[in-house]
Amino acid sequence: MGNRVELGHSDYPRYVPPHGWLKEEQRRISLMTCLWESSVMPNTGRRPETNKNASRHPKMYHGRYPASLGVGGGVLMALKHAAENFAKSLKEEVQRWGSMKPTGVSLKYMMEFGSRPKDKKLLISAQFLLKELSIRIARRAMELENLPYGLSLKPAVLKVRNWYLDSFRDLRSFPEIKDRDNELAFTQMIKMIKVRHNNVVPAMALGVQQLKKDLDPNFVPKDLQEIHQFLDRFYLSRIGIRMLIGQHVALHDPDPEPGCIGQINTRLSPMQVARIASEDARCICFREYGNAPDVNIYGDPNFTFPYVPSHLHLMIFELVKNSLRAVQERFMSSDKDVPPIRIIVADGIEDVTIKISDEGGGIPRSGLPKIFTYLYSTAKNPLDENQEGLSEAVIMAGYGYGLPISRLYARYFGGDLQIISMEGYGTDAYLHLSRLGDSQEPLP
């Protein structure tokens, strides 16, 4: 039976797996495994492998399964072996795809390719993504299995690993993309994959904070260099995966905003994004403290350049949020006027540079090497207040990933983020964005 497509409430067809598709088999094996795990031996209350009488009465048992179970024991044994073989097969498949080399793209290429999103181009894009996403997701799933200091075993990290394995199975189970119906069904599937991974960053941050809480207090961040390097690779890969999915999905928009090619706005105003991001950050500050310093923005309001609005918003939002917290806490009990945050947008030949300055007291020189690590934050650990795990609300600070994630977003398209601080006065953040757009993805 071929692939079926049904029309749903969205603008695109919804993919419905055909009868007998591999995913149904996965669910069946998983269910049978649960039945096996919940089975117990008659009159003992124990699972077959834990029965201590097996060694005393070897004739009663065949392998780990008692003869008294008869045919049922054989069925359970077969199901257990099937589940083990499936897990082994999945692991081998992940390793095979994870050993392949990913293919990087540039902002310039994305704009050129997506400038006229005809059906043929969308088909080519989907075929590329089916392979490319499989490679990138498999590489991250492999790393999540082998993290040092027991990080792989933290509940939040296990949850993330399962998300990646689920997405890998979805991709490898998808049939070959040959026509428009296949492409539309694939687009719906990767949209769901993107939604599934929405909470990866806070989940990983939670796992890292769980690890930090369990470590010896004398442990210093430099002792966890291996984890910092992994997280840089992991988050950078995530940015790339979401960019590729988001760009493909956005190219289906029948009525895009003027100047937009998928997620890329070819005439993006950094002044406008800075205003929106600053107001969003001030709302969070108001919610946390009941007040928020002003933000003054300087630059040419008519200047535009091609960039991804969501990336720029995230970076400015994080930097302004840090500055607001520093200034608000420094002047909270002071009679002095609260100084504003200053944002300056400069248009250079190679870079667009955005400078965010505050008078929040600065960062001690000893703390500067730590600000781009994932275990450093000057704010209170949110785990101390949220023991239930992930909070859906945007918090003011505390997980310690705002700056390193922002730097990765800047570097993704060839830019960078630098922090210069004067203890006792304030901090300047320099956000450099490449306006040439020809830098390849820095693939981990």
Contacts in CASP RR format, 6 or more apart in sequence:
PFRMAT RR
TARGET T0000
AUTHOR 0000-0000-0000
METHOD contacts of the structure
MODEL  1
MGNRVELGHSDYPRYVPPHGWLKEEQRRISLMTCLWESSVMPNTGRRPET
NKNASRHPKMYHGRYPASLGVGGGVLMALKHAAENFAKSLKEEVQRWGSM
KPTGVSLKYMMEFGSRPKDKKLLISAQFLLKELSIRIARRAMELENLPYG
LSLKPAVLKVRNWYLDSFRDLRSFPEIKDRDNELAFTQMIKMIKVRHNNV
VPAMALGVQQLKKDLDPNFVPKDLQEIHQFLDRFYLSRIGIRMLIGQHVA
LHDPDPEPGCIGQINTRLSPMQVARIASEDARCICFREYGNAPDVNIYGD
PNFTFPYVPSHLHLMIFELVKNSLRAVQERFMSSDKDVPPIRIIVADGIE
DVTIKISDEGGGIPRSGLPKIFTYLYSTAKNPLDENQEGLSEAVIMAGYG
YGLPISRLYARYFGGDLQIISMEGYGTDAYLHLSRLGDSQEPLP
1 18 0 8 1.000
1 19 0 8 1.000
2 18 0 8 1.000
3 15 0 8 1.000
3 16 0 8 1.000
3 18 0 8 1.000
3 175 0 8 1.000
3 181 0 8 1.000
3 182 0 8 1.000
3 185 0 8 1.000
4 16 0 8 1.000
4 18 0 8 1.000
5 13 0 8 1.000
5 14 0 8 1.000
5 15 0 8 1.000
5 16 0 8 1.000
5 181 0 8 1.000
5 184 0 8 1.000
5 185 0 8 1.000
6 13 0 8 1.000
6 14 0 8 1.000
6 16 0 8 1.000
7 13 0 8 1.000
7 14 0 8 1.000
8 14 0 8 1.000
10 188 0 8 1.000
11 252 0 8 1.000
11 254 0 8 1.000
12 184 0 8 1.000
12 187 0 8 1.000
12 188 0 8 1.000
12 252 0 8 1.000
13 181 0 8 1.000
13 184 0 8 1.000
13 185 0 8 1.000
13 188 0 8 1.000
14 185 0 8 1.000
14 188 0 8 1.000
15 184 0 8 1.000
15 185 0 8 1.000
15 186 0 8 1.000
15 188 0 8 1.000
15 189 0 8 1.000
17 23 0 8 1.000
17 24 0 8 1.000
17 173 0 8 1.000
21 173 0 8 1.000
22 169 0 8 1.000
22 173 0 8 1.000
23 169 0 8 1.000
23 170 0 8 1.000
23 173 0 8 1.000
26 86 0 8 1.000
26 169 0 8 1.000
29 79 0 8 1.000
29 82 0 8 1.000
29 83 0 8 1.000
29 86 0 8 1.000
30 83 0 8 1.000
32 79 0 8 1.000
32 82 0 8 1.000
32 83 0 8 1.000
33 79 0 8 1.000
33 80 0 8 1.000
33 83 0 8 1.000
35 76 0 8 1.000
35 79 0 8 1.000
36 76 0 8 1.000
36 79 0 8 1.000
36 80 0 8 1.000
36 83 0 8 1.000
37 47 0 8 1.000
39 47 0 8 1.000
39 48 0 8 1.000
39 76 0 8 1.000
40 46 0 8 1.000
40 47 0 8 1.000
41 47 0 8 1.000
41 48 0 8 1.000
41 51 0 8 1.000
41 66 0 8 1.000
41 69 0 8 1.000
42 66 0 8 1.000
42 68 0 8 1.000
42 69 0 8 1.000
44 51 0 8 1.000
48 64 0 8 1.000
48 65 0 8 1.000
48 66 0 8 1.000
48 69 0 8 1.000
48 73 0 8 1.000
48 76 0 8 1.000
49 64 0 8 1.000
51 61 0 8 1.000
51 66 0 8 1.000
53 60 0 8 1.000
54 60 0 8 1.000
54 61 0 8 1.000
54 64 0 8 1.000
54 66 0 8 1.000
60 66 0 8 1.000
60 67 0 8 1.000
60 68 0 8 1.000
61 67 0 8 1.000
64 77 0 8 1.000
65 73 0 8 1.000
65 74 0 8 1.000
65 76 0 8 1.000
65 77 0 8 1.000
66 73 0 8 1.000
69 76 0 8 1.000
90 165 0 8 1.000
90 169 0 8 1.000
93 138 0 8 1.000
93 168 0 8 1.000
93 172 0 8 1.000
94 138 0 8 1.000
94 141 0 8 1.000
94 142 0 8 1.000
94 165 0 8 1.000
94 168 0 8 1.000
95 138 0 8 1.000
95 142 0 8 1.000
96 138 0 8 1.000
97 134 0 8 1.000
97 135 0 8 1.000
97 138 0 8 1.000
97 139 0 8 1.000
97 168 0 8 1.000
97 172 0 8 1.000
98 135 0 8 1.000
98 138 0 8 1.000
98 139 0 8 1.000
98 142 0 8 1.000
100 135 0 8 1.000
100 138 0 8 1.000
101 135 0 8 1.000
102 132 0 8 1.000
102 135 0 8 1.000
102 136 0 8 1.000
102 139 0 8 1.000
102 443 0 8 1.000
103 128 0 8 1.000
103 132 0 8 1.000
104 440 0 8 1.000
104 441 0 8 1.000
104 443 0 8 1.000
105 244 0 8 1.000
105 440 0 8 1.000
105 441 0 8 1.000
106 413 0 8 1.000
106 437 0 8 1.000
106 438 0 8 1.000
106 439 0 8 1.000
106 440 0 8 1.000
106 441 0 8 1.000
107 264 0 8 1.000
107 306 0 8 1.000
107 307 0 8 1.000
107 308 0 8 1.000
107 413 0 8 1.000
107 437 0 8 1.000
107 438 0 8 1.000
107 439 0 8 1.000
108 436 0 8 1.000
108 437 0 8 1.000
108 438 0 8 1.000
110 247 0 8 1.000
110 261 0 8 1.000
110 264 0 8 1.000
111 261 0 8 1.000
111 264 0 8 1.000
111 266 0 8 1.000
111 306 0 8 1.000
113 121 0 8 1.000
113 125 0 8 1.000
114 121 0 8 1.000
114 251 0 8 1.000
114 261 0 8 1.000
114 262 0 8 1.000
115 261 0 8 1.000
117 251 0 8 1.000
117 252 0 8 1.000
117 262 0 8 1.000
119 180 0 8 1.000
119 183 0 8 1.000
122 180 0 8 1.000
122 183 0 8 1.000
122 248 0 8 1.000
122 251 0 8 1.000
122 252 0 8 1.000
123 177 0 8 1.000
123 179 0 8 1.000
123 180 0 8 1.000
123 183 0 8 1.000
125 248 0 8 1.000
125 251 0 8 1.000
126 177 0 8 1.000
126 182 0 8 1.000
126 183 0 8 1.000
126 186 0 8 1.000
126 187 0 8 1.000
126 248 0 8 1.000
127 177 0 8 1.000
129 186 0 8 1.000
129 190 0 8 1.000
129 244 0 8 1.000
129 245 0 8 1.000
129 248 0 8 1.000
130 171 0 8 1.000
130 174 0 8 1.000
130 177 0 8 1.000
130 186 0 8 1.000
132 244 0 8 1.000
133 167 0 8 1.000
133 171 0 8 1.000
133 190 0 8 1.000
133 193 0 8 1.000
133 241 0 8 1.000
133 244 0 8 1.000
133 245 0 8 1.000
134 168 0 8 1.000
134 171 0 8 1.000
134 172 0 8 1.000
136 237 0 8 1.000
136 240 0 8 1.000
136 241 0 8 1.000
137 164 0 8 1.000
137 167 0 8 1.000
137 168 0 8 1.000
137 171 0 8 1.000
137 241 0 8 1.000
138 168 0 8 1.000
139 237 0 8 1.000
139 444 0 8 1.000
140 164 0 8 1.000
140 234 0 8 1.000
140 237 0 8 1.000
140 238 0 8 1.000
141 161 0 8 1.000
141 164 0 8 1.000
141 165 0 8 1.000
141 168 0 8 1.000
143 230 0 8 1.000
143 233 0 8 1.000
143 234 0 8 1.000
144 152 0 8 1.000
144 157 0 8 1.000
144 160 0 8 1.000
144 161 0 8 1.000
144 164 0 8 1.000
144 234 0 8 1.000
145 152 0 8 1.000
145 161 0 8 1.000
146 152 0 8 1.000
147 157 0 8 1.000
147 227 0 8 1.000
147 230 0 8 1.000
148 226 0 8 1.000
148 227 0 8 1.000
149 211 0 8 1.000
149 215 0 8 1.000
149 224 0 8 1.000
149 227 0 8 1.000
150 211 0 8 1.000
151 157 0 8 1.000
151 207 0 8 1.000
151 208 0 8 1.000
151 211 0 8 1.000
151 227 0 8 1.000
152 158 0 8 1.000
152 161 0 8 1.000
154 207 0 8 1.000
154 210 0 8 1.000
154 211 0 8 1.000
155 207 0 8 1.000
155 210 0 8 1.000
156 203 0 8 1.000
156 204 0 8 1.000
156 206 0 8 1.000
156 207 0 8 1.000
156 210 0 8 1.000
156 389 0 8 1.000
156 390 0 8 1.000
157 203 0 8 1.000
157 204 0 8 1.000
157 207 0 8 1.000
159 203 0 8 1.000
160 200 0 8 1.000
160 203 0 8 1.000
160 204 0 8 1.000
163 196 0 8 1.000
163 197 0 8 1.000
163 200 0 8 1.000
164 197 0 8 1.000
166 196 0 8 1.000
167 193 0 8 1.000
167 196 0 8 1.000
167 197 0 8 1.000
170 189 0 8 1.000
170 192 0 8 1.000
170 193 0 8 1.000
171 189 0 8 1.000
171 193 0 8 1.000
174 186 0 8 1.000
174 189 0 8 1.000
175 182 0 8 1.000
176 182 0 8 1.000
177 183 0 8 1.000
177 186 0 8 1.000
187 248 0 8 1.000
187 249 0 8 1.000
187 252 0 8 1.000
190 245 0 8 1.000
190 248 0 8 1.000
190 249 0 8 1.000
191 245 0 8 1.000
191 249 0 8 1.000
193 245 0 8 1.000
194 242 0 8 1.000
194 245 0 8 1.000
194 246 0 8 1.000
194 249 0 8 1.000
197 238 0 8 1.000
197 241 0 8 1.000
197 242 0 8 1.000
199 390 0 8 1.000
200 238 0 8 1.000
201 235 0 8 1.000
201 238 0 8 1.000
201 401 0 8 1.000
201 405 0 8 1.000
202 390 0 8 1.000
202 391 0 8 1.000
202 399 0 8 1.000
203 390 0 8 1.000
204 231 0 8 1.000
204 234 0 8 1.000
204 235 0 8 1.000
205 374 0 8 1.000
205 399 0 8 1.000
205 400 0 8 1.000
205 401 0 8 1.000
206 383 0 8 1.000
206 389 0 8 1.000
206 390 0 8 1.000
206 399 0 8 1.000
208 227 0 8 1.000
208 231 0 8 1.000
208 374 0 8 1.000
208 375 0 8 1.000
208 401 0 8 1.000
209 381 0 8 1.000
209 382 0 8 1.000
209 383 0 8 1.000
209 399 0 8 1.000
210 383 0 8 1.000
211 227 0 8 1.000
212 375 0 8 1.000
212 381 0 8 1.000
213 381 0 8 1.000
213 383 0 8 1.000
221 228 0 8 1.000
221 370 0 8 1.000
221 373 0 8 1.000
221 375 0 8 1.000
221 376 0 8 1.000
224 373 0 8 1.000
224 375 0 8 1.000
227 374 0 8 1.000
227 375 0 8 1.000
228 373 0 8 1.000
228 374 0 8 1.000
228 375 0 8 1.000
231 374 0 8 1.000
231 404 0 8 1.000
232 404 0 8 1.000
232 408 0 8 1.000
232 444 0 8 1.000
233 444 0 8 1.000
234 444 0 8 1.000
235 401 0 8 1.000
235 404 0 8 1.000
235 405 0 8 1.000
235 408 0 8 1.000
236 408 0 8 1.000
236 411 0 8 1.000
236 412 0 8 1.000
236 442 0 8 1.000
236 444 0 8 1.000
237 443 0 8 1.000
237 444 0 8 1.000
239 408 0 8 1.000
239 409 0 8 1.000
239 412 0 8 1.000
240 412 0 8 1.000
240 441 0 8 1.000
243 263 0 8 1.000
243 308 0 8 1.000
243 412 0 8 1.000
246 262 0 8 1.000
246 263 0 8 1.000
247 262 0 8 1.000
247 263 0 8 1.000
247 264 0 8 1.000
250 256 0 8 1.000
250 260 0 8 1.000
250 262 0 8 1.000
250 263 0 8 1.000
251 261 0 8 1.000
251 262 0 8 1.000
253 262 0 8 1.000
256 262 0 8 1.000
257 265 0 8 1.000
258 267 0 8 1.000
259 265 0 8 1.000
259 266 0 8 1.000
259 267 0 8 1.000
260 266 0 8 1.000
263 308 0 8 1.000
263 309 0 8 1.000
263 310 0 8 1.000
264 306 0 8 1.000
264 307 0 8 1.000
264 308 0 8 1.000
265 306 0 8 1.000
265 307 0 8 1.000
265 308 0 8 1.000
265 309 0 8 1.000
266 306 0 8 1.000
267 304 0 8 1.000
267 305 0 8 1.000
267 306 0 8 1.000
268 304 0 8 1.000
268 305 0 8 1.000
268 306 0 8 1.000
268 307 0 8 1.000
268 309 0 8 1.000
268 312 0 8 1.000
269 301 0 8 1.000
269 302 0 8 1.000
269 303 0 8 1.000
269 304 0 8 1.000
270 303 0 8 1.000
270 305 0 8 1.000
270 307 0 8 1.000
270 312 0 8 1.000
270 345 0 8 1.000
270 352 0 8 1.000
270 354 0 8 1.000
270 433 0 8 1.000
271 297 0 8 1.000
271 299 0 8 1.000
271 300 0 8 1.000
271 301 0 8 1.000
271 303 0 8 1.000
271 345 0 8 1.000
272 301 0 8 1.000
273 309 0 8 1.000
273 312 0 8 1.000
273 313 0 8 1.000
273 316 0 8 1.000
274 297 0 8 1.000
274 316 0 8 1.000
274 343 0 8 1.000
274 345 0 8 1.000
274 354 0 8 1.000
275 297 0 8 1.000
276 313 0 8 1.000
277 312 0 8 1.000
277 313 0 8 1.000
277 314 0 8 1.000
277 316 0 8 1.000
277 317 0 8 1.000
277 320 0 8 1.000
278 295 0 8 1.000
278 297 0 8 1.000
278 316 0 8 1.000
278 317 0 8 1.000
278 320 0 8 1.000
278 341 0 8 1.000
278 343 0 8 1.000
279 295 0 8 1.000
280 313 0 8 1.000
280 317 0 8 1.000
281 295 0 8 1.000
281 317 0 8 1.000
281 320 0 8 1.000
281 321 0 8 1.000
281 324 0 8 1.000
282 292 0 8 1.000
282 293 0 8 1.000
282 295 0 8 1.000
282 320 0 8 1.000
282 324 0 8 1.000
283 292 0 8 1.000
284 321 0 8 1.000
284 324 0 8 1.000
284 394 0 8 1.000
284 396 0 8 1.000
285 291 0 8 1.000
285 292 0 8 1.000
285 293 0 8 1.000
285 321 0 8 1.000
285 324 0 8 1.000
285 325 0 8 1.000
285 328 0 8 1.000
285 396 0 8 1.000
286 292 0 8 1.000
288 325 0 8 1.000
288 396 0 8 1.000
289 328 0 8 1.000
289 329 0 8 1.000
289 332 0 8 1.000
291 328 0 8 1.000
292 324 0 8 1.000
292 328 0 8 1.000
293 324 0 8 1.000
293 327 0 8 1.000
293 328 0 8 1.000
293 331 0 8 1.000
293 338 0 8 1.000
293 339 0 8 1.000
293 340 0 8 1.000
293 341 0 8 1.000
294 338 0 8 1.000
294 340 0 8 1.000
294 341 0 8 1.000
295 320 0 8 1.000
295 324 0 8 1.000
295 340 0 8 1.000
295 341 0 8 1.000
295 342 0 8 1.000
295 343 0 8 1.000
296 340 0 8 1.000
296 341 0 8 1.000
296 342 0 8 1.000
296 343 0 8 1.000
297 343 0 8 1.000
297 344 0 8 1.000
297 345 0 8 1.000
298 342 0 8 1.000
298 343 0 8 1.000
298 344 0 8 1.000
298 345 0 8 1.000
299 344 0 8 1.000
299 345 0 8 1.000
299 346 0 8 1.000
300 345 0 8 1.000
300 347 0 8 1.000
303 345 0 8 1.000
303 347 0 8 1.000
305 347 0 8 1.000
305 352 0 8 1.000
305 433 0 8 1.000
305 435 0 8 1.000
306 435 0 8 1.000
306 437 0 8 1.000
307 352 0 8 1.000
307 413 0 8 1.000
307 433 0 8 1.000
308 413 0 8 1.000
311 409 0 8 1.000
311 412 0 8 1.000
311 413 0 8 1.000
312 433 0 8 1.000
314 405 0 8 1.000
314 406 0 8 1.000
314 409 0 8 1.000
315 406 0 8 1.000
315 409 0 8 1.000
315 410 0 8 1.000
315 417 0 8 1.000
315 431 0 8 1.000
316 343 0 8 1.000
316 354 0 8 1.000
316 356 0 8 1.000
316 431 0 8 1.000
318 402 0 8 1.000
318 403 0 8 1.000
318 405 0 8 1.000
318 406 0 8 1.000
319 356 0 8 1.000
319 406 0 8 1.000
319 429 0 8 1.000
319 431 0 8 1.000
320 341 0 8 1.000
320 343 0 8 1.000
320 356 0 8 1.000
321 396 0 8 1.000
321 397 0 8 1.000
322 397 0 8 1.000
322 402 0 8 1.000
322 403 0 8 1.000
322 427 0 8 1.000
322 429 0 8 1.000
323 341 0 8 1.000
323 356 0 8 1.000
323 357 0 8 1.000
323 358 0 8 1.000
323 360 0 8 1.000
323 427 0 8 1.000
323 429 0 8 1.000
324 341 0 8 1.000
324 358 0 8 1.000
325 379 0 8 1.000
325 396 0 8 1.000
325 397 0 8 1.000
326 358 0 8 1.000
326 360 0 8 1.000
326 361 0 8 1.000
326 362 0 8 1.000
326 426 0 8 1.000
326 427 0 8 1.000
327 338 0 8 1.000
327 339 0 8 1.000
327 341 0 8 1.000
327 358 0 8 1.000
327 359 0 8 1.000
327 360 0 8 1.000
328 338 0 8 1.000
329 360 0 8 1.000
330 359 0 8 1.000
330 360 0 8 1.000
330 361 0 8 1.000
331 338 0 8 1.000
331 339 0 8 1.000
331 360 0 8 1.000
339 358 0 8 1.000
339 359 0 8 1.000
341 356 0 8 1.000
341 357 0 8 1.000
341 358 0 8 1.000
342 355 0 8 1.000
342 356 0 8 1.000
342 357 0 8 1.000
342 358 0 8 1.000
343 354 0 8 1.000
343 355 0 8 1.000
343 356 0 8 1.000
343 357 0 8 1.000
344 354 0 8 1.000
344 355 0 8 1.000
344 357 0 8 1.000
345 352 0 8 1.000
345 353 0 8 1.000
345 354 0 8 1.000
346 352 0 8 1.000
346 353 0 8 1.000
346 354 0 8 1.000
346 355 0 8 1.000
347 435 0 8 1.000
348 435 0 8 1.000
350 434 0 8 1.000
350 435 0 8 1.000
350 436 0 8 1.000
351 415 0 8 1.000
351 432 0 8 1.000
351 433 0 8 1.000
351 434 0 8 1.000
351 435 0 8 1.000
352 432 0 8 1.000
352 433 0 8 1.000
352 435 0 8 1.000
353 430 0 8 1.000
353 431 0 8 1.000
353 432 0 8 1.000
353 433 0 8 1.000
354 430 0 8 1.000
354 431 0 8 1.000
354 433 0 8 1.000
355 428 0 8 1.000
355 429 0 8 1.000
355 430 0 8 1.000
355 431 0 8 1.000
356 428 0 8 1.000
356 429 0 8 1.000
356 431 0 8 1.000
357 426 0 8 1.000
357 427 0 8 1.000
357 428 0 8 1.000
357 429 0 8 1.000
358 426 0 8 1.000
358 427 0 8 1.000
359 425 0 8 1.000
359 426 0 8 1.000
360 425 0 8 1.000
360 426 0 8 1.000
360 427 0 8 1.000
361 422 0 8 1.000
361 423 0 8 1.000
361 424 0 8 1.000
361 425 0 8 1.000
361 426 0 8 1.000
361 427 0 8 1.000
362 421 0 8 1.000
362 422 0 8 1.000
362 423 0 8 1.000
362 424 0 8 1.000
362 425 0 8 1.000
362 426 0 8 1.000
362 427 0 8 1.000
363 371 0 8 1.000
363 378 0 8 1.000
363 419 0 8 1.000
363 421 0 8 1.000
363 423 0 8 1.000
363 427 0 8 1.000
364 423 0 8 1.000
365 421 0 8 1.000
365 423 0 8 1.000
367 376 0 8 1.000
368 419 0 8 1.000
368 421 0 8 1.000
370 376 0 8 1.000
371 403 0 8 1.000
371 419 0 8 1.000
372 403 0 8 1.000
372 404 0 8 1.000
372 407 0 8 1.000
373 404 0 8 1.000
374 400 0 8 1.000
374 401 0 8 1.000
374 404 0 8 1.000
375 400 0 8 1.000
376 400 0 8 1.000
377 397 0 8 1.000
377 398 0 8 1.000
377 399 0 8 1.000
377 400 0 8 1.000
378 397 0 8 1.000
379 396 0 8 1.000
379 397 0 8 1.000
379 398 0 8 1.000
379 400 0 8 1.000
380 398 0 8 1.000
381 398 0 8 1.000
382 391 0 8 1.000
382 395 0 8 1.000
382 398 0 8 1.000
382 399 0 8 1.000
383 389 0 8 1.000
403 417 0 8 1.000
403 419 0 8 1.000
406 417 0 8 1.000
406 431 0 8 1.000
407 416 0 8 1.000
407 417 0 8 1.000
410 416 0 8 1.000
410 417 0 8 1.000
410 431 0 8 1.000
410 432 0 8 1.000
410 433 0 8 1.000
411 417 0 8 1.000
411 442 0 8 1.000
412 441 0 8 1.000
412 442 0 8 1.000
413 433 0 8 1.000
413 434 0 8 1.000
413 437 0 8 1.000
413 439 0 8 1.000
414 434 0 8 1.000
414 437 0 8 1.000
414 439 0 8 1.000
414 442 0 8 1.000
415 432 0 8 1.000
415 433 0 8 1.000
415 434 0 8 1.000
415 439 0 8 1.000
416 432 0 8 1.000
417 429 0 8 1.000
417 430 0 8 1.000
417 431 0 8 1.000
417 432 0 8 1.000
418 429 0 8 1.000
418 430 0 8 1.000
418 432 0 8 1.000
419 427 0 8 1.000
419 428 0 8 1.000
419 429 0 8 1.000
419 430 0 8 1.000
420 427 0 8 1.000
420 428 0 8 1.000
420 430 0 8 1.000
421 427 0 8 1.000
421 428 0 8 1.000
END
